[in-house]
Amino acid sequence: MSVTWRHLPAPAREIAVAAGEAVAAVQQRDPTAYEPAVDRLSAADRSGLVLGAAVRLLLEETHPDGLDGDDVRQVLEGSVRSAAGWLPEVDPHVVLVLLAGALGVYDPGDDDNPPGPAAVARHAPLLVADLVSAAGRPLDGYLATAFAEIERTERQD
């Protein structure tokens, strides 16, 4: 993935920079750096869409033969467990909703209390960080591909 997101408009770049900072903070287990990055993601319109697309891309790459229930459980447990030691307020339900959303099997209209933008911004980087580590590639390429896919989908609609 040699594409870049740096040519995109300022709002998209803000999402990419904040996501990169949040994922780096997760990888370093640094709550002091995590909080401002999460705040920036929470304030950025459509950051959840971008992070969800990145999660889907990462799941496809790390599970090329598809995911079954055990795979989803392992991804969920791994993400929650690695965060719980330094971020005790991690909510497994939100991470599960993010996974289900990335897989296209979650409809927020069916949920009486769907996670809001702040919860998505707080939990998506945890999932992305674990999946990026499993993929063994930098986040930038996944973000660039996520932006390109979102743009392509919007043009078709």
C-alpha positions in Angstrom: 0.0 0.0 0.0 2.0 2.9 -1.3 -0.8 5.4 -1.5 -0.9 8.4 0.9 -3.6 10.4 2.5 -1.5 13.6 2.8 -3.0 15.2 -0.3 -6.5 15.1 1.1 -8.5 18.1 2.4 -7.8 19.3 5.9 -10.7 17.5 7.7 -9.5 14.2 6.3 -5.9 14.9 7.2 -7.0 15.8 10.7 -8.7 12.3 11.1 -5.6 10.6 9.8 -3.2 12.5 12.0 -5.4 12.0 15.1 -5.9 8.3 14.3 -2.2 7.9 13.9 -1.5 9.6 17.2 -4.2 7.5 19.0 -2.9 4.2 17.5 0.7 5.1 18.5 -0.5 5.9 22.0 -2.2 2.6 22.2 0.9 0.8 21.1 2.9 2.7 23.7 0.2 2.2 26.3 0.3 5.9 27.0 -3.0 7.3 28.3 -1.6 10.8 28.5 -1.1 10.8 24.7 -4.2 8.9 24.1 -6.7 11.3 25.6 -6.0 14.3 23.3 -5.9 12.1 20.2 -9.3 10.6 21.2 -10.7 14.1 21.8 -9.6 15.1 18.3 -11.1 12.0 16.8 -14.4 12.7 18.7 -14.5 16.2 17.2 -13.7 15.1 13.7 -16.8 14.5 11.6 -16.8 11.0 10.0 -13.8 9.7 11.9 -15.9 6.6 12.8 -16.5 5.9 9.2 -12.8 6.1 8.4 -11.8 4.0 11.3 -14.5 1.4 10.6 -13.2 1.2 7.0 -9.6 0.7 8.3 -10.8 -2.0 10.7 -12.5 -3.8 7.8 -9.4 -3.6 5.6 -7.3 -4.9 8.4 -9.6 -7.8 9.2 -9.6 -8.7 5.5 -5.8 -8.7 5.4 -5.3 -10.5 8.7 -8.0 -13.1 8.0 -7.8 -13.7 4.2 -9.9 -16.8 4.4 -12.7 -15.0 6.2 -13.7 -14.8 9.9 -15.7 -17.2 11.9 -17.1 -16.7 15.4 -13.8 -17.9 17.0 -11.8 -15.3 15.0 -14.1 -12.5 16.0 -13.9 -13.6 19.6 -10.1 -13.7 19.5 -9.9 -10.2 17.9 -12.3 -8.8 20.5 -10.6 -10.5 23.5 -7.2 -9.5 22.3 -8.1 -5.9 21.8 -9.9 -5.6 25.1 -7.3 -7.5 27.2 -4.4 -5.5 25.8 -6.2 -2.2 26.6 -7.6 -3.2 30.0 -4.2 -3.0 31.8 -3.7 0.7 31.0 -7.2 1.9 30.0 -9.6 0.3 32.6 -12.7 2.0 31.2 -12.5 0.0 28.0 -16.0 -1.3 27.1 -16.0 -4.7 25.4 -19.5 -4.1 24.1 -18.4 -1.0 22.1 -15.5 -3.0 20.7 -17.9 -5.7 19.6 -20.2 -3.2 18.0 -17.2 -1.7 16.1 -16.2 -5.2 14.9 -19.8 -6.0 13.8 -20.1 -2.7 12.1 -16.8 -3.2 10.2 -18.1 -6.6 9.1 -21.4 -5.1 8.0 -23.5 -7.1 10.4 -24.5 -4.2 12.8 -27.4 -1.8 12.2 -27.4 1.1 14.7 -31.1 1.4 14.0 -31.6 -1.9 15.7 -29.7 -0.8 18.8 -31.6 1.0 21.6 -28.3 2.6 22.8 -25.7 2.6 20.0 -22.3 3.9 20.9 -21.9 7.6 20.2 -19.0 9.3 18.4 -17.0 9.7 21.7 -17.3 6.0 22.4 -16.3 5.1 18.9 -13.3 7.5 19.0 -12.2 6.0 22.3 -12.4 2.4 21.3 -11.7 2.2 17.5 -8.0 3.0 17.9 -7.7 0.1 20.4 -9.0 -2.3 17.7 -7.0 -0.7 14.9 -3.7 -0.8 16.9 -4.1 -4.6 17.6 -5.0 -5.3 14.0 -2.1 -3.1 12.6 0.3 -5.0 14.9 -1.1 -8.3 13.6 -0.8 -7.1 10.0 2.8 -5.9 10.5 2.4 -2.9 8.3 2.1 0.8 9.0 -1.3 2.4 9.5 -0.9 5.1 6.8 -1.6 2.7 4.0 -4.8 1.4 5.5 -6.0 5.0 6.1 -5.2 6.0 2.6 -7.1 3.0 1.2 -10.0 3.6 3.6 -10.3 7.2 2.4 -10.1 6.1 -1.3 -12.8 3.5 -0.7 -15.1 6.0 1.0 -14.6 8.5 -1.8 -15.3 5.9 -4.4 -18.5 4.8 -2.6 -19.7 8.4 -2.3 -19.1 9.1 -6.0 -21.1 6.0 -6.9 -24.0 7.0 -4.7 
